[in-house]
Amino acid sequence: EVNSEFLRNLVHTPLSIMSDEEVVKWMWGDTKGVVHTVLDMMIQHFPHDSTLRYRFSAIMENYNILSLFCERYISSIEIKKRNDSTTPSVARGLLRDALHDFRATIIEFLTLTESSFVQSSRKKKSKKKSKSKKQILSAVD
């Protein structure tokens, strides 16, 4: 027998039919949302003093207004009282910008990591060649 309640909880409501407030709450504040999932993975796999962690923290701080939309029992009326310019639709736009910043940071980090790896590999190869040349020259002498 199929438990429809269980299945409903597995499949999230499509973002296109969710309200702006619900989208921000789910993607930014929910532990199963995109932001927390990415942050949890980063915390698991990168050291505390990692550049990536620092950059993510800066993004979180830069968009901390989105946390207002994630507090339990807070209404959009209360949010308007705290900050007039941040409506649910503005918050959804800020969420889009924050996600873009996370993406750009990840891409930049991967690019830097790749170039560091390539440079390190070249240095190792160069050292090996120098060492083998020195060994050949010392064997000839």
N, C-alpha and C positions, 0 to 999 in steps of 0.2 A: 504494500500500500504506500502511495506517495504522500509525503507530508508537505502540503503546499506552503504552510507557514515557514518550514525549514528552507524550502527552495526560494521563497521570496526573500529571505534574509541573506541567501548566498549571492543573489543577483542584485546589483545596485540599480536604483532608478536611473534612467538615462539623464545625463547632465542637461540635455536640451529642454527637458520638461521640469527640471528642478528650479526652484526660485534662486535668485542670486545669493540670498542669505544662506540657503541650504548648501549650495555649491561651496561657498567659502568655508562654512562650518565643516563640511565633510573633507574637502581636499586639504585645508590648512590645519584644522584642529583635531580631527578624528584620528585615533591611533591606527586605524586601518586606511587612512587617507594617504594620498601621494606624498605629501611633505614629510609626515612622520615615518613612513616606510623608507624613504630615501635617507632621512637623518639616522634612523636606526641602523641601516646597512652601513652608512659611513662610520658611525660610532664603533660598530663591530670590526670593521676592516682597516681603519686608519688610526694611527696613534694620536694621542691627545694634542700634541703640538704640531699636528699636520697643517700645512697651508690650506688644504681643502676644508678642514674643519673650521679653521679661522674664517675663511671666506663665507662658508655657509652660515656661521654665527652672525657675521656682518649683514648678510642678506636677511636673516631672521629679525635682526634688530631694525634694519631699514624698513621692514614691512610689519612691524609689531602691531600696528593699528588693526591688522587682520585678526589678531587674537581676541579683540573685543567681540567679534562676530562668533567666536567659538565658546565663549563663556556660557555655562548653563543658565537657563532661565532669563537670559537677557533679551529684551525685545528690541526691535529696530527703533522704537521710540526712544529707549534709553540710550542707544548708540547715537542717535541724532542729538540728544542732550549733551553727550560727551564731546562730540566733534561734528559740527553741522555739515561739513563738506563730505563726510564719508557715509554715503548712502550705500545700500546693498549693491547697487549696480556699479558704483565707484569701487567698492571693495572687490567685486568680481574682476574688474579691470586691473586693480592692483595685484590680485592673485595671479592673473595672466602674466603681468610684468615680473612678479617674483619667480614664477615658474620659468620664465624666459631667462632670468638672471641665474637661477640654479643650473639650467641647461648650459648656458654660456660658460659658467664657472667649471662645470664638469668637462666640457670640450677643451677649454683652455688648459685645465690641469692635465688632461690626457695628452694634449699636444706637447706640453712642457716635459711630461714624463717620458714620452716617446723620444723627444730630441735629446734629453739627458741620457737615455739608454743608448741611443745611437752614438753619441759622443763618447760615452764610456766604453762601448764596444770598439770604437776606432782607436782609442787610447790603448786598450789592452792588446789589440792586434799590432799596433805600432811598437809597443814594448816588447812583444814576442819577437817581432822581426829584428829589432835592435839587439835583443839578447842572443838570438840565433846567429846574427852577423858577428857579434863579439865572440861567440863560441867558435865560429868557423875561423875567424882571424887568429884567435889564440891557439887553435889547433894547428894552423899553418905555421905559426912562429915556432 
